[in-house]
Amino acid sequence: MPRDRDFKKVVRRRMAKTGESYTAARAHLVDAPPPATSSGMYPFERFHENAKQVLATAQAEAQKAGVGLIQPQHLLLGLLRARQGIAARVLKTLGVRAPALRALLKARGPQRVHHPAGRIIPAASTKRVIEQAFRQAQLGGSQLVGTEHLLLAIYGETNDPACQVLAELGATAERAAPLIAAPPPSRRLRGASPPLPMPHPAPTGGVASAIQRGRNAAEAEGAMLFRSDHLLSQLVGRDSPTPALVDLLRACGADLDELRRRLRPPRQVTRFEGQIWRLRHEEDSAVRRGEQERAKELLAEEARLRKRLAAALDSWNASWAKDASHLNGAPDLQSGL
């Protein structure tokens, strides 16, 4: 992958060709769209620091695997290791872990292609991913390519193993997209003037307490995700840290006892979640023992259970519409559960 010194060489070649100063040549290249050349060179300074880490890690992963091509799967492994990036947080939320991912990728077999000069170069699919990541950044109004743009671009390579194993693990593009936060507008090129800080409203003590209680309840339940029902159940509970909200709902005629009952997840949901956690423990043990076939079987079973869990959650959400009359005027809470 490109390095800072490689970019400087590109700048100097432009200086020799156009007679521009170093600053002018560099500014032109930084502002230019990503080149669609066969050299695999991209303006490295157009990547966020976390994304740069992903590119470096991807090259190291390809070297470790003994292959001559940097493939999207190496980028995917790099995204997981860039823990400060948005993509890593999204993948973690969706339950993607490095040991299980490596086992599934290894089961597909590496593509052993060696460069004649012993170099490791990006595969054509990786070049497409990077080019698409630039487009994703531009669509999002970001000057820098972040890890979230690389992840979205990997989802675009639907025939690539990286995209396929994500689907097998239940981390589909449809589930990932809502979790990928819009990149902050303050991202800027190195050397640009820092933007004025934008104020962010802080939660009240009651809301902050409800969020923490909801997370604790989700953890105690063994939930795969921190869902809105975990938060709502704390907001309207009998010992709610936001009593004003409880008084408002009661004044609107809401049946709070029925609402609290409906916010408890069905037994089917918690059963599926417990089974998935058990499978994950067995998967990790199989990977540590080197039992790749067993790990692959467990991963396939986990993927099936994830689909059943998603269906159970959808059914639970749909039941709110059918039973809305029980809430007697309470707000529509089915969306986003």
C-alpha positions in Angstrom: 0.0 0.0 0.0 1.2 3.6 -0.5 3.4 5.3 2.0 4.0 9.1 2.7 7.4 8.8 0.9 5.6 7.4 -2.2 3.2 10.3 -2.2 6.2 12.7 -2.1 7.6 11.0 -5.2 4.3 11.6 -7.0 4.4 15.2 -6.0 8.0 15.7 -7.2 7.2 14.0 -10.6 4.3 16.6 -11.0 6.7 19.4 -10.1 9.2 18.2 -12.8 6.4 18.0 -15.4 4.5 21.2 -14.6 7.1 23.5 -13.0 4.8 24.0 -10.0 6.1 24.6 -6.5 5.9 21.7 -4.1 3.0 23.2 -2.2 1.0 23.8 -5.4 1.7 20.3 -6.8 0.8 18.7 -3.5 -2.4 20.7 -3.2 -3.5 19.7 -6.7 -2.9 16.0 -6.0 -4.6 16.1 -2.7 -7.7 17.8 -4.1 -7.8 15.4 -7.2 -10.2 12.4 -7.3 -8.6 9.0 -6.6 -6.6 7.9 -9.7 -7.9 4.8 -11.5 -4.5 3.4 -12.5 -3.0 0.0 -12.3 -0.2 1.0 -10.0 -2.3 0.7 -6.9 -1.2 4.2 -5.8 -3.7 6.4 -4.0 -3.3 9.8 -2.3 -2.4 8.4 1.1 -3.1 11.7 2.9 -6.7 11.5 1.9 -7.2 8.6 4.4 -8.2 9.1 8.0 -5.5 7.9 10.5 -7.6 4.9 11.4 -8.0 4.0 7.7 -4.3 4.4 7.2 -3.8 1.8 10.0 -6.2 -0.5 8.2 -4.2 -0.3 4.9 -0.9 -1.0 6.7 -2.5 -3.9 8.6 -4.0 -5.3 5.4 -0.5 -5.5 3.9 0.9 -7.1 7.0 -2.0 -9.7 6.9 -1.2 -10.5 3.3 2.5 -11.0 4.1 1.6 -13.2 7.1 -0.7 -15.3 4.9 2.1 -15.7 2.3 0.1 -14.4 -0.6 1.0 -11.9 -3.2 -2.2 -10.0 -3.3 -3.8 -7.7 -0.7 -7.4 -8.7 -0.9 -10.6 -7.3 0.6 -10.5 -9.9 3.3 -7.2 -8.5 4.5 -8.8 -5.0 4.6 -11.7 -6.6 6.6 -9.2 -8.0 9.2 -7.6 -4.6 9.3 -10.9 -3.0 10.0 -11.4 -5.2 13.1 -7.9 -4.4 14.4 -8.5 -0.6 14.0 -10.4 -0.5 17.2 -10.8 3.2 17.3 -12.5 3.2 13.9 -16.3 3.3 13.3 -16.2 0.1 11.3 -14.7 -1.9 14.2 -17.4 -0.7 16.5 -20.1 -1.6 14.0 -18.6 -5.1 13.4 -18.3 -5.7 17.1 -21.9 -4.6 17.6 -23.0 -7.1 15.0 -21.0 -9.9 16.7 -18.1 -10.2 14.3 -14.9 -11.4 16.1 -11.5 -11.9 14.6 -11.0 -15.7 15.6 -14.3 -16.7 14.0 -13.7 -14.5 10.9 -10.2 -15.9 10.4 -11.6 -19.5 10.7 -14.3 -18.8 8.1 -11.8 -17.1 5.7 -9.3 -19.9 6.1 -11.9 -22.5 5.3 -12.3 -20.9 1.9 -8.6 -21.3 1.1 -6.0 -18.5 0.4 -5.4 -17.3 -3.1 -1.6 -17.8 -3.5 -0.5 -15.3 -6.2 3.1 -14.1 -6.1 4.4 -11.0 -7.8 7.4 -11.6 -10.1 9.5 -9.2 -8.1 8.4 -10.5 -4.8 6.2 -7.5 -4.1 2.7 -7.6 -2.5 0.2 -5.5 -4.5 -3.5 -4.8 -4.1 -5.8 -7.2 -5.9 -8.2 -5.7 -8.5 -11.1 -6.2 -6.1 -9.1 -4.3 -3.4 -8.6 -1.4 -5.9 -12.3 -1.3 -6.5 -13.0 -1.3 -2.8 -10.7 1.7 -2.3 -12.1 3.6 -5.2 -15.6 3.0 -3.9 -14.5 4.1 -0.5 -13.5 7.4 -2.0 -16.9 7.7 -3.6 -18.6 6.9 -0.3 -16.6 9.6 1.5 -17.5 12.1 -1.2 -21.2 11.2 -0.9 -21.0 11.6 2.8 -19.4 15.1 2.5 -16.1 13.9 4.1 -12.7 15.0 2.9 -11.1 11.9 4.3 -11.8 8.3 3.7 -12.7 6.6 7.0 -13.0 3.0 8.1 -16.7 3.2 7.7 -16.3 4.1 4.0 -14.0 1.0 3.5 -16.6 -1.2 5.2 -19.4 0.1 3.0 -17.2 -0.5 0.0 -16.4 -4.1 1.0 -20.2 -4.7 1.1 -20.3 -3.5 -2.5 -18.1 -6.5 -3.6 -20.9 -9.0 -3.2 -19.0 -11.8 -4.9 -15.9 -11.5 -2.8 -15.3 -13.8 0.2 -15.0 -10.8 2.6 -18.6 -9.7 1.8 -19.9 -13.3 1.8 -18.4 -14.3 5.2 -19.9 -11.1 6.8 -23.3 -12.3 5.5 -22.7 -15.8 6.9 -21.9 -14.2 10.3 -25.1 -12.3 10.2 -23.4 -8.9 9.7 -25.2 -8.0 6.5 -25.1 -4.7 4.7 -28.7 -4.1 5.7 -27.9 -4.5 9.4 -24.6 -2.6 9.3 -25.9 0.5 7.4 -28.0 1.9 10.2 -25.2 1.5 12.7 -22.7 3.4 10.6 -22.8 7.0 11.9 -22.4 9.9 9.4 -18.8 11.1 9.4 -18.3 14.3 11.3 -18.0 17.4 9.1 -14.9 18.5 11.0 -12.6 15.9 9.3 -10.0 17.9 7.4 -6.8 17.6 5.5 -3.5 17.9 7.4 -2.5 21.5 7.8 -6.0 23.0 7.5 -7.3 25.4 10.1 -9.1 23.6 12.9 -12.9 24.1 12.8 -14.7 25.7 15.6 -16.0 23.1 18.1 -19.7 22.3 17.9 -21.6 22.0 21.2 -23.2 18.6 21.9 -26.1 18.5 24.3 -25.4 16.4 27.3 -28.1 14.0 28.7 -29.9 14.9 31.9 -29.0 12.9 34.9 -32.2 10.8 34.6 -31.6 10.0 31.0 -28.0 9.1 31.6 -29.0 6.8 34.4 -31.7 5.2 32.3 -29.1 4.5 29.5 -26.7 2.9 32.0 -29.4 0.8 33.6 -30.6 -0.3 30.1 -27.1 -1.4 29.2 -26.8 -3.3 32.5 -30.2 -5.0 31.8 -29.1 -5.9 28.3 -25.9 -7.5 29.6 -27.7 -9.4 32.4 -30.2 -10.7 29.8 -27.4 -11.9 27.5 -28.7 -9.7 24.7 -26.8 -9.5 21.4 -27.6 -5.8 21.0 -28.5 -2.9 23.3 -32.1 -2.4 22.0 -34.5 0.4 22.5 -36.7 -1.8 24.7 -33.9 -2.0 27.2 -33.9 1.8 27.4 -37.7 2.2 27.4 -38.2 -0.3 30.1 -36.0 1.8 32.4 -37.6 5.1 31.4 -41.1 3.8 32.3 -40.2 1.5 35.1 -41.7 1.8 38.6 -38.4 3.2 39.9 -37.8 5.3 36.7 -35.1 7.9 36.9 -37.3 10.1 34.7 -40.6 10.4 36.8 -41.8 13.3 34.7 -42.0 11.0 31.6 -44.0 8.5 33.7 -46.4 11.2 34.8 -46.8 12.4 31.2 -47.6 9.0 29.9 -50.0 8.4 32.7 -51.7 11.7 32.1 -52.1 10.7 28.4 -54.0 7.6 29.5 -51.3 5.0 28.9 -51.6 1.6 30.6 -48.1 1.6 32.2 -48.5 -1.9 33.6 -49.3 -3.3 30.2 -46.5 -1.2 28.6 -44.0 -2.6 31.1 -45.2 -6.2 30.4 -44.9 -5.6 26.6 -41.3 -4.3 27.0 -40.1 -7.7 28.4 -38.6 -9.6 25.5 -40.3 -12.9 24.5 -38.8 -16.1 25.8 -38.0 -17.1 22.2 -35.7 -14.1 21.8 -33.7 -14.7 25.0 -33.5 -18.4 24.2 -32.0 -17.7 20.8 -29.5 -15.2 22.3 -28.4 -17.7 24.9 -27.9 -20.4 22.2 -25.8 -18.0 20.1 -23.5 -17.1 23.1 -23.0 -20.8 23.8 -22.1 -21.4 20.1 -19.6 -18.6 20.2 -17.9 -20.1 23.2 -17.6 -23.4 21.4 -16.4 -21.7 18.2 -13.6 -20.0 20.1 -12.6 -23.3 21.7 -12.6 -25.1 18.3 -10.4 -22.3 16.8 -7.9 -22.5 19.7 -7.7 -26.3 19.2 -7.2 -26.0 15.5 -10.5 -27.8 14.7 -11.3 -25.7 11.6 -14.1 -28.0 10.2 -15.8 -28.0 13.6 -15.5 -24.2 13.8 -17.0 -23.8 10.4 -20.0 -26.0 11.3 -20.5 -23.9 14.5 -20.3 -20.7 12.5 -22.9 -22.0 10.0 -25.2 -22.9 13.0 -24.7 -19.5 14.5 -25.7 -17.9 11.2 -28.9 -19.9 11.1 -29.7 -18.9 14.7 -29.0 -15.3 13.9 -31.6 -15.4 11.2 -34.2 -17.0 13.5 -33.4 -14.4 16.2 -33.9 -11.6 13.6 -37.2 -13.2 12.6 -38.3 -13.4 16.3 -37.4 -9.7 16.8 -39.4 -8.8 13.7 -42.4 -10.8 15.0 -42.1 -9.0 18.3 -42.0 -5.6 16.7 -45.0 -6.5 14.5 -47.0 -7.5 17.6 -47.0 -3.9 18.8 -49.1 -2.9 15.9 -51.7 -5.6 16.6 -51.9 -4.9 20.3 -51.6 -1.1 20.3 -55.1 -0.8 21.7 -53.8 -2.1 25.1 -51.6 1.0 25.5 -54.6 3.3 25.4 -53.0 6.3 23.7 -49.4 5.6 24.5 -46.9 6.5 21.8 -46.2 4.1 19.0 -43.1 2.2 20.3 -42.8 -0.5 17.7 -40.4 1.3 15.4 -36.7 0.5 16.2 -37.3 -2.1 18.9 
